[in-house]
């Protein structure tokens, strides 16, 4: 496929929400070897969930799910066997029995007793695992961001559409009553016209320092952890947690916090894809191994509206008095929302709301969707916009130039370096089918 054809397929906004059905046959041809079948079974009384990736957040999700009276977590999976003792103790305490432990996620996908899977692994695995799970007949709770590249995001949307699988992406703000009420207020007209939003993260992260190559730790299947990224030496700084600061595996703070907060900003402004993206920043404070910027500002321009992103990973002085948040600036007031609540400024008798249990609500919504086959709060199509924004912001930063679009037209002025970053090669057998 030449560059022009790639651009026409990937960035035509008329196709953005509908092309998944058109591409279904191509995806199906690429996954004949994946196990399982799509089921149209009657509604479930209990949902059996396997969890892939049980370090930190994956373990928290597993514990939440196991606490539901209609959910069982019978199996967990991780490439690092040191993670198993803690999660086994936790789940045994919560649900009365310890889970089976697996090292290869494909064992979960082959298990016909499993209805759904949680995917809480590094970003570079999201595309393949989510597509494989859909075609194995599993519903999916997928941690943010939706995908590591735009092409992978398209493949996930296509797979969900073709198979009829439920995908809930971990934008728990969508299931939070206080985020819902904040967005409702923004859209109510009480702020007047709202054409500008800002999302940010300002906090002090520790330097990861510089660490040399070492032997792979005992009990770690490092080749499986690398998966689509391909072979490379083991560096401790590119493994647990810190993988997100390296382009092969993650997208830095813009992919981590940015995917959440940019989703809220897009939600409030009713926008999807931008017409211009311009990023600037760099590694100004951390002289360490990480590749992603510790300081970044990105401007996303839409017809008649704008969203600005900012992160500073070396500062304790946040924006609008908050370390993380989203601000909507209207003609008659400003609404600021974060995970602690929201408040309106510049209006007499300012209103606001405190927070609720967003993660539990989001997981509950997922389980209910699995049982009823109704659309979840944040499906793959919804999450694709925020994931794409974070990817485009990083591309603009890495190339050192603005990206320009035309509304309802293909991306203009794209060169091979852009298409390379939109579609990252994967090694066999973990390559996605062509879409």
DRENMAR-459530 format. One line per field, with one value per residue (C-alpha): x, y, z; residue in one letter. Coordinates in pm, 1 decimal, always signed. Layout:
N
x: (X / ...)
y: (Y / ...)
z: (Z / ...)
gutor: (A / ...)
This chain:
435
x: (+0.0 / +142.6 / +142.4 / -152.4 / -371.0 / -273.0 / -368.4 / -701.8 / -791.6 / -667.7 / -772.1 / -1094.7 / -1330.2 / -1633.1 / -1491.4 / -1366.2 / -1672.5 / -1789.0 / -1495.2 / -1473.0 / -1752.0 / -1589.2 / -1263.2 / -1412.3 / -1336.6 / -971.2 / -930.1 / -1106.1 / -867.7 / -575.4 / -690.9 / -799.8 / -556.7 / -702.1 / -905.6 / -1266.1 / -1590.5 / -1831.7 / -2126.3 / -2478.8 / -2567.4 / -2852.0 / -2780.1 / -2533.5 / -2615.5 / -2246.3 / -1952.3 / -1617.8 / -1330.7 / -964.0 / -714.9 / -404.4 / -140.9 / -172.3 / +88.1 / -57.5 / -362.1 / -443.3 / -445.2 / -679.2 / -918.0 / -914.0 / -997.7 / -1281.5 / -1431.6 / -1398.6 / -1592.2 / -1900.7 / -2152.3 / -2206.8 / -1841.2 / -1573.3 / -1201.5 / -1082.6 / -756.5 / -489.9 / -195.9 / +140.9 / +484.9 / +643.9 / +574.1 / +673.7 / +337.0 / +132.0 / +157.7 / +9.6 / -280.0 / -359.6 / -381.3 / -596.2 / -843.7 / -864.3 / -958.6 / -1214.4 / -1382.8 / -1295.3 / -1060.8 / -729.3 / -712.7 / -525.3 / -203.9 / -89.3 / +215.9 / +73.8 / -239.3 / -338.0 / -431.3 / -700.9 / -828.4 / -849.6 / -1048.1 / -1414.3 / -1528.7 / -1396.2 / -1651.5 / -1435.5 / -1079.8 / -918.8 / -611.9 / -386.1 / -51.1 / +193.9 / +52.5 / +244.5 / +39.8 / -306.0 / -373.2 / -289.2 / -438.9 / -766.9 / -817.2 / -723.3 / -961.7 / -1252.5 / -1199.7 / -1167.6 / -1521.2 / -1418.8 / -1552.2 / -1274.9 / -1201.3 / -897.9 / -684.8 / -606.6 / -492.8 / -695.0 / -390.1 / -22.3 / -67.8 / -354.1 / -351.2 / -386.5 / -678.6 / -850.8 / -793.9 / -953.1 / -1259.0 / -1291.6 / -1259.3 / -1526.2 / -1759.8 / -1713.5 / -1739.9 / -2003.6 / -1779.6 / -1816.3 / -1509.7 / -1496.7 / -1189.6 / -1068.9 / -1177.6 / -1350.8 / -1441.7 / -1719.6 / -1885.1 / -1829.7 / -2141.9 / -1947.0 / -1774.3 / -2112.3 / -2272.8 / -1978.8 / -2007.5 / -2384.4 / -2328.2 / -2078.5 / -2329.8 / -2625.9 / -2537.6 / -2496.5 / -2132.4 / -2230.8 / -2041.9 / -1752.9 / -1489.3 / -1167.5 / -1059.7 / -733.1 / -615.5 / -300.5 / -79.5 / +164.0 / +344.8 / +687.8 / +795.2 / +1121.5 / +1398.8 / +1441.4 / +1815.6 / +2048.0 / +2071.0 / +2281.3 / +2173.3 / +2137.9 / +2034.2 / +1662.7 / +1522.3 / +1439.9 / +1079.3 / +1028.7 / +937.6 / +1100.2 / +1052.8 / +677.2 / +681.3 / +849.2 / +598.5 / +520.3 / +808.7 / +1071.2 / +1393.0 / +1618.3 / +1841.2 / +1690.5 / +1722.5 / +1556.7 / +1441.6 / +1238.2 / +1052.0 / +794.5 / +620.7 / +906.2 / +828.0 / +582.1 / +867.7 / +1002.6 / +854.3 / +863.6 / +626.4 / +433.6 / +365.3 / +483.7 / +260.2 / +55.3 / -55.7 / -88.4 / -273.3 / -337.7 / -561.0 / -791.8 / -804.8 / -813.7 / -1111.9 / -1290.5 / -1202.9 / -1329.7 / -1643.2 / -1723.7 / -1652.3 / -1815.8 / -1508.8 / -1322.3 / -1033.6 / -841.7 / -757.7 / -413.1 / -180.5 / +127.0 / +352.4 / +661.3 / +864.7 / +1151.6 / +1353.5 / +1445.9 / +1496.2 / +1562.3 / +1903.2 / +1810.3 / +1718.1 / +1361.8 / +1284.9 / +952.0 / +942.6 / +921.3 / +777.1 / +519.5 / +256.5 / +23.1 / -235.9 / -523.2 / -730.9 / -1082.3 / -1330.2 / -1421.4 / -1275.1 / -939.8 / -794.9 / -458.9 / -256.7 / +26.6 / +242.5 / +530.9 / +675.1 / +911.2 / +677.5 / +439.0 / +245.9 / -57.7 / -299.0 / -626.1 / -509.5 / -507.1 / -225.4 / -440.8 / -762.0 / -962.6 / -1090.5 / -1370.3 / -1360.2 / -1696.3 / -1824.7 / -2002.1 / -1780.0 / -1514.1 / -1572.2 / -1278.7 / -1309.4 / -1071.6 / -1105.8 / -1195.7 / -1497.9 / -1585.7 / -1656.8 / -1774.4 / -1592.6 / -1685.4 / -2056.2 / -2255.6 / -2348.5 / -2097.2 / -2203.8 / -2006.1 / -2002.9 / -1784.2 / -1656.8 / -1783.6 / -1629.9 / -1547.8 / -1351.0 / -1614.0 / -1888.7 / -1694.5 / -1632.2 / -1997.3 / -2102.7 / -1875.3 / -2019.3 / -2374.4 / -2289.4 / -2144.7 / -2466.6 / -2712.6 / -2508.0 / -2580.5 / -2321.4 / -2086.8 / -2007.2 / -1676.6 / -1651.9 / -1360.3 / -1501.8 / -1540.3 / -1187.2 / -1033.6 / -1055.9 / -855.8 / -605.6 / -556.4 / -505.7 / -229.2 / -64.1 / -78.1 / +56.0 / +352.7 / +408.6 / +412.8 / +661.2 / +888.3 / +892.3 / +927.4 / +653.8 / +283.9 / +46.6 / -233.7 / -570.4 / -873.2 / -1218.5 / -1373.0 / -1068.6 / -755.8 / -452.1 / -264.5 / +109.0 / +190.8 / +531.6 / +668.6 / +791.8 / +433.4 / +291.6 / +575.4 / +470.8 / +101.8 / +169.9 / +450.0 / +585.4 / +532.2 / +727.2 / +573.7 / +367.4 / +229.8 / +160.5 / -190.1 / -371.1 / -383.9 / -687.5)
y: (+0.0 / +339.0 / +640.8 / +814.1 / +505.5 / +461.8 / +821.1 / +801.2 / +488.9 / +593.7 / +957.4 / +1005.9 / +1133.7 / +1006.0 / +657.2 / +707.3 / +562.2 / +331.9 / +170.5 / -117.1 / -306.0 / -251.1 / -398.7 / -696.2 / -951.3 / -849.2 / -890.4 / -1225.6 / -1356.1 / -1273.9 / -1451.9 / -1794.6 / -1955.1 / -1791.5 / -2026.0 / -1998.8 / -1888.6 / -1602.0 / -1696.4 / -1559.3 / -1740.6 / -1641.7 / -1383.8 / -1500.0 / -1535.5 / -1532.1 / -1400.5 / -1578.2 / -1333.4 / -1404.5 / -1127.5 / -1077.8 / -871.2 / -870.0 / -620.9 / -313.1 / -197.4 / -538.7 / -679.3 / -400.8 / -471.4 / -843.3 / -775.8 / -539.3 / -792.4 / -1080.5 / -877.3 / -872.3 / -1140.0 / -1241.2 / -1256.1 / -1519.8 / -1472.8 / -1832.9 / -1765.1 / -1495.8 / -1457.5 / -1284.9 / -1332.2 / -1266.4 / -1551.0 / -1332.0 / -1157.1 / -1469.3 / -1514.1 / -1173.5 / -1194.1 / -1551.0 / -1443.2 / -1144.0 / -1337.3 / -1622.8 / -1373.4 / -1199.8 / -1487.6 / -1786.3 / -1963.7 / -1889.0 / -1856.9 / -2078.5 / -1910.1 / -1906.6 / -1759.1 / -1753.4 / -1545.0 / -1778.8 / -2040.3 / -1801.4 / -1738.8 / -2113.5 / -2171.9 / -2197.4 / -2149.9 / -1792.4 / -1532.1 / -1221.7 / -1103.7 / -801.3 / -680.7 / -479.0 / -509.7 / -264.0 / -60.6 / -241.4 / -556.9 / -393.6 / -429.1 / -794.4 / -916.9 / -729.1 / -846.8 / -1203.3 / -1200.3 / -1079.6 / -1355.7 / -1610.5 / -1517.7 / -1319.5 / -981.9 / -742.6 / -487.3 / -307.4 / -66.0 / +276.6 / +385.8 / +188.7 / +121.2 / +192.5 / +305.9 / +435.2 / +126.0 / -97.6 / +112.7 / +63.4 / -311.5 / -323.9 / -125.8 / -356.5 / -674.0 / -563.0 / -469.5 / -794.1 / -1029.7 / -849.5 / -862.8 / -611.3 / -391.7 / -158.2 / +68.1 / +182.5 / +545.5 / +516.8 / +885.2 / +786.4 / +584.9 / +845.1 / +1033.2 / +1351.7 / +1350.8 / +1284.3 / +1574.4 / +1802.1 / +1727.1 / +1771.5 / +2117.7 / +2209.9 / +2109.0 / +2274.0 / +2622.1 / +2762.9 / +2845.7 / +3010.5 / +2903.9 / +2671.1 / +2655.9 / +2606.2 / +2331.0 / +2253.6 / +1920.2 / +1876.3 / +1675.9 / +1860.9 / +1656.1 / +1543.5 / +1208.4 / +1056.2 / +1018.5 / +659.8 / +728.3 / +534.7 / +159.5 / -82.1 / -401.2 / -698.8 / -1063.5 / -1135.2 / -1186.3 / -1541.6 / -1638.2 / -1378.6 / -1479.0 / -1174.2 / -1282.5 / -1306.2 / -967.6 / -811.7 / -977.1 / -746.2 / -511.3 / -762.0 / -885.9 / -652.1 / -677.8 / -661.9 / -322.3 / -286.4 / +63.4 / -69.4 / -327.8 / -297.2 / +43.4 / +234.1 / +75.3 / +360.2 / +609.1 / +424.8 / +455.6 / +80.9 / +8.7 / +323.2 / +688.4 / +866.9 / +1086.9 / +1190.7 / +828.6 / +753.0 / +1046.2 / +1219.9 / +946.7 / +986.4 / +1363.3 / +1426.9 / +1192.5 / +1412.7 / +1725.0 / +1570.2 / +1452.1 / +1800.5 / +1979.1 / +1712.7 / +1674.6 / +1376.3 / +1435.9 / +1765.3 / +1979.4 / +2075.4 / +1929.7 / +2113.7 / +1994.3 / +2131.5 / +2025.7 / +1800.9 / +1631.5 / +1942.2 / +1809.0 / +1434.2 / +1327.7 / +961.8 / +670.4 / +768.0 / +868.5 / +1046.9 / +1417.0 / +1536.0 / +1867.0 / +1889.2 / +2126.2 / +2019.0 / +2227.1 / +2036.7 / +2253.2 / +2159.4 / +2359.7 / +2647.8 / +2479.9 / +2397.4 / +2167.4 / +2228.1 / +1960.3 / +2029.4 / +1811.0 / +1896.1 / +1600.5 / +1802.7 / +2059.6 / +2063.7 / +2377.6 / +2268.2 / +2450.6 / +2591.3 / +2472.4 / +2105.4 / +1865.5 / +1692.5 / +1805.7 / +1945.3 / +2302.8 / +2416.5 / +2789.8 / +2941.0 / +3293.0 / +3300.1 / +3084.5 / +2817.2 / +2458.8 / +2261.7 / +1888.0 / +1625.7 / +1290.0 / +1466.1 / +1653.9 / +1963.1 / +2328.4 / +2627.5 / +2959.8 / +3314.6 / +3261.9 / +3372.9 / +3078.5 / +2852.6 / +2490.3 / +2169.0 / +1802.6 / +1558.8 / +1226.5 / +867.8 / +523.8 / +546.4 / +221.8 / +3.4 / +172.8 / +122.3 / -244.8 / -290.2 / -131.1 / -373.2 / -680.2 / -557.1 / -506.2 / -858.0 / -998.1 / -785.7 / -729.7 / -358.1 / -98.6 / -18.8 / +329.7 / +351.5 / +119.3 / +98.6 / +361.5 / +612.1 / +547.7 / +566.7 / +947.1 / +1012.6 / +741.1 / +900.7 / +1246.7 / +1122.4 / +941.3 / +1247.9 / +1472.5 / +1241.1 / +1223.4 / +1603.8 / +1618.1 / +1349.8 / +1502.8 / +1858.4 / +2000.0 / +2070.1 / +1817.0 / +1963.2 / +1815.1 / +1918.5 / +1856.5 / +1542.4 / +1499.4 / +1284.7 / +1403.7 / +1655.9 / +1677.3 / +1342.5 / +1192.3 / +845.3 / +938.6 / +1005.8 / +682.7 / +493.2 / +628.2 / +565.5 / +202.3 / +39.7 / -291.7 / -598.6 / -920.7 / -1254.2 / -1424.6 / -1114.0 / -907.6 / -771.6 / -864.6 / -595.2 / -366.3)
z: (+0.0 / -93.9 / +136.6 / -32.1 / -6.3 / +358.3 / +437.3 / +258.1 / +450.3 / +791.5 / +823.0 / +634.1 / +902.4 / +715.0 / +767.3 / +1122.7 / +1297.0 / +1020.0 / +848.3 / +1093.1 / +918.8 / +579.4 / +705.5 / +886.3 / +616.7 / +604.6 / +977.7 / +978.6 / +715.3 / +940.1 / +1253.8 / +1136.4 / +1379.7 / +1690.9 / +1907.2 / +2012.5 / +1856.4 / +1894.2 / +2112.7 / +2110.7 / +2431.4 / +2659.8 / +2931.9 / +3194.9 / +3562.3 / +3653.7 / +3455.7 / +3458.2 / +3404.8 / +3341.6 / +3420.5 / +3205.3 / +3385.7 / +3765.2 / +3878.8 / +4052.5 / +3853.9 / +3710.2 / +4063.1 / +4176.3 / +3889.2 / +3968.6 / +4334.2 / +4242.0 / +4002.9 / +4247.7 / +4503.5 / +4279.0 / +4376.3 / +4011.6 / +3902.7 / +3944.6 / +3868.6 / +3823.9 / +3637.9 / +3619.2 / +3383.8 / +3404.2 / +3249.3 / +3590.8 / +3831.8 / +4128.8 / +4086.9 / +4159.3 / +4538.7 / +4622.0 / +4376.0 / +4483.4 / +4848.1 / +4760.1 / +4549.5 / +4793.5 / +5064.0 / +4842.6 / +4659.4 / +4877.8 / +4638.0 / +4471.9 / +4092.8 / +3853.3 / +3735.8 / +3374.5 / +3201.8 / +2847.6 / +2781.9 / +2500.3 / +2760.1 / +2886.2 / +2535.0 / +2470.4 / +2790.5 / +2690.2 / +3050.5 / +3051.0 / +2935.6 / +2948.1 / +3003.3 / +3160.2 / +2968.0 / +3198.6 / +3021.9 / +2859.8 / +2572.5 / +2296.9 / +2366.4 / +2361.7 / +1989.4 / +1945.2 / +2272.1 / +2230.8 / +1872.2 / +1964.5 / +2261.4 / +2047.6 / +1795.3 / +2074.3 / +2181.9 / +2490.0 / +2597.2 / +2696.2 / +2964.8 / +2821.1 / +3017.2 / +2870.1 / +2623.5 / +2370.6 / +2154.3 / +2107.6 / +1745.3 / +1536.2 / +1317.5 / +1624.3 / +1742.7 / +1408.0 / +1431.6 / +1778.4 / +1662.5 / +1362.0 / +1569.0 / +1816.6 / +1532.5 / +1341.5 / +1636.8 / +1840.5 / +2145.8 / +2426.6 / +2479.5 / +2775.9 / +2779.4 / +3121.1 / +3099.8 / +3434.8 / +3424.7 / +3183.8 / +3463.8 / +3735.6 / +3839.8 / +3910.5 / +3569.9 / +3409.2 / +3593.5 / +3509.4 / +3137.6 / +3155.2 / +3308.0 / +3033.9 / +2769.0 / +2944.3 / +2819.9 / +3170.6 / +3095.0 / +2767.6 / +2457.5 / +2549.7 / +2279.3 / +2477.5 / +2716.0 / +2886.0 / +3029.9 / +3235.7 / +3466.8 / +3691.9 / +3954.3 / +4064.7 / +3927.1 / +4034.9 / +3782.4 / +3663.9 / +3649.0 / +3417.7 / +3451.7 / +3250.9 / +3075.9 / +3310.1 / +3299.5 / +3281.3 / +3634.9 / +3736.9 / +3669.3 / +3393.8 / +3037.5 / +2884.3 / +2523.9 / +2583.1 / +2758.3 / +2453.0 / +2219.9 / +1924.2 / +2010.9 / +1901.0 / +2063.7 / +2260.2 / +2567.7 / +2914.9 / +3078.1 / +3420.3 / +3329.3 / +3036.3 / +3239.9 / +3520.7 / +3521.9 / +3352.6 / +3016.4 / +2960.3 / +2913.0 / +2604.3 / +2256.3 / +2180.1 / +2466.2 / +2565.4 / +2494.0 / +2807.2 / +3019.6 / +2718.5 / +2672.6 / +3043.8 / +3203.3 / +2873.6 / +2735.9 / +3038.4 / +3052.4 / +2678.5 / +2664.9 / +2918.5 / +2717.9 / +2391.8 / +2569.5 / +2695.4 / +2366.3 / +2145.7 / +1923.7 / +1781.5 / +1540.7 / +1515.4 / +1214.6 / +1349.6 / +1610.5 / +1732.2 / +2015.4 / +2181.6 / +2482.6 / +2572.6 / +2840.6 / +3033.8 / +3385.5 / +3382.6 / +3252.1 / +3262.8 / +3037.7 / +2955.6 / +2596.6 / +2639.7 / +2736.2 / +3095.9 / +2970.1 / +2692.5 / +2555.1 / +2275.3 / +2094.0 / +1930.5 / +1697.5 / +1587.0 / +1379.1 / +1610.1 / +1921.8 / +2081.0 / +2345.8 / +2506.8 / +2685.0 / +2930.2 / +3148.2 / +3377.5 / +3564.8 / +3782.3 / +3939.6 / +4235.2 / +4132.8 / +3932.4 / +3706.4 / +3844.9 / +4185.7 / +4083.3 / +3996.3 / +3734.4 / +3575.6 / +3287.8 / +3264.1 / +3033.2 / +2968.4 / +2876.9 / +2819.2 / +3154.9 / +3371.7 / +3404.8 / +3510.9 / +3650.1 / +3706.2 / +3841.0 / +4013.6 / +4337.0 / +4202.7 / +4000.3 / +4058.9 / +3858.0 / +3893.9 / +3792.5 / +3860.4 / +4163.9 / +4382.5 / +4212.4 / +4192.4 / +4209.9 / +4301.1 / +4494.2 / +4366.4 / +4364.3 / +4314.7 / +3944.1 / +3901.8 / +4069.8 / +3866.3 / +3543.1 / +3611.0 / +3711.4 / +3383.5 / +3197.3 / +3369.3 / +3308.3 / +2939.7 / +2919.0 / +3062.5 / +2863.1 / +2542.4 / +2569.5 / +2470.0 / +2762.4 / +2887.6 / +2698.2 / +2400.5 / +2157.5 / +1919.6 / +2203.9 / +2332.2 / +1985.2 / +1970.2 / +2289.3 / +2200.1 / +1858.6 / +2008.8 / +2237.4 / +1946.2 / +1719.8 / +1995.6 / +2038.5 / +1662.6 / +1637.3 / +1924.5 / +1781.3 / +1433.9 / +1562.7 / +1342.8 / +1317.2 / +1163.2 / +953.1 / +858.2 / +656.1 / +807.0 / +650.7 / +429.5 / +444.9 / +635.5 / +422.5 / +367.8 / +526.7 / +465.6 / +528.6 / +876.0 / +986.9 / +846.9 / +1013.6 / +1353.9 / +1289.1 / +1209.8 / +1406.6 / +1269.2 / +1486.4 / +1483.2 / +1396.5 / +1531.9 / +1704.0 / +1391.0 / +1346.7 / +1025.4 / +760.1 / +788.2)
gutor: (X / X / X / X / X / X / X / X / X / X / X / X / X / X / X / X / X / X / X / X / X / X / X / X / X / X / X / X / X / X / X / X / X / X / X / X / X / X / X / X / X / X / X / X / X / X / X / X / X / X / X / X / X / X / X / X / X / X / X / X / X / X / X / X / X / X / X / X / X / X / X / X / X / X / X / X / X / X / X / X / X / X / X / X / X / X / X / X / X / X / X / X / X / X / X / X / X / X / X / X / X / X / X / X / X / X / X / X / X / X / X / X / X / X / X / X / X / X / X / X / X / X / X / X / X / X / X / X / X / X / X / X / X / X / X / X / X / X / X / X / X / X / X / X / X / X / X / X / X / X / X / X / X / X / X / X / X / X / X / X / X / X / X / X / X / X / X / X / X / X / X / X / X / X / X / X / X / X / X / X / X / X / X / X / X / X / X / X / X / X / X / X / X / X / X / X / X / X / X / X / X / X / X / X / X / X / X / X / X / X / X / X / X / X / X / X / X / X / X / X / X / X / X / X / X / X / X / X / X / X / X / X / X / X / X / X / X / X / X / X / X / X / X / X / X / X / X / X / X / X / X / X / X / X / X / X / X / X / X / X / X / X / X / X / X / X / X / X / X / X / X / X / X / X / X / X / X / X / X / X / X / X / X / X / X / X / X / X / X / X / X / X / X / X / X / X / X / X / X / X / X / X / X / X / X / X / X / X / X / X / X / X / X / X / X / X / X / X / X / X / X / X / X / X / X / X / X / X / X / X / X / X / X / X / X / X / X / X / X / X / X / X / X / X / X / X / X / X / X / X / X / X / X / X / X / X / X / X / X / X / X / X / X / X / X / X / X / X / X / X / X / X / X / X / X / X / X / X / X / X / X / X / X / X / X / X / X / X / X / X / X / X / X / X / X / X / X / X / X / X / X / X / X / X / X / X / X / X / X / X / X / X / X / X / X / X / X / X / X / X / X / X / X / X / X / X / X / X / X / X / X / X / X / X / X)
